[in-house]
Amino acid sequence: MCRIVMNNTRFQVGDTFYVAVFVENNTSRELNVQQFFALDVYGQYFFDPSWQETIDFRRMTIAPGYFGSTEMFNFIWPTGAGSAENLHLYLVYLDETTQELVGNWDMRTFGYH
């Protein structure tokens, strides 16, 4: 159902930081979902699209047979960002009515210095 794609898992100053979300609806019905995309920085969670710690999500309707991607991040890693290890990106789709998991969920770990 979904996956996170990154161009790397270790980043340095000047590297391109690229993250995309791929979603597929291989069912024969329309799916009304809530997409939770979160960044975990040492136990603090920041949710797309507001990137605040308050839980946030995107409502989506995914047509039967749909397969596509959305770019989430695409920037050059800045000078002075310091370093961090074991940061996580999470992607989850929940049924808008039942709040049950739709398909799989995905997680990617990355770091920078």
C-alpha positions, 0 to 999 in steps of 0.5 A: 500500500505505501512506502517511503523512498529516500535517496540516501540514509546518511547525509552531509552538508551539501547533500540533496535530501530527497524523500518521496511517498509512494502509495498504491490502491490495488483494491477494486474500491475507493479508499478514504484514508488519513495519511500520517507522515511523521518525523521522529527526532529522539522521541519528539514527533513532528507531523506533516503537513504542519510539522508541529508536535500536535498530531496532524494528517492529510485526508485522501481519497485513493482511487481503485488501481491508483499508483503514484508518488508525492515528493515530501522533501527535496533540499540541500542539507544546510551548513551548521545543522550539526549531527544526528543519528537514528532519526525516523520517518513513519508513514501510516494510512488509516481508514477514515471511518474505522481508524484501522490500518489500511495496508502496510505502514513504513519506516525509514531511519537516517542520520546526518553530520 
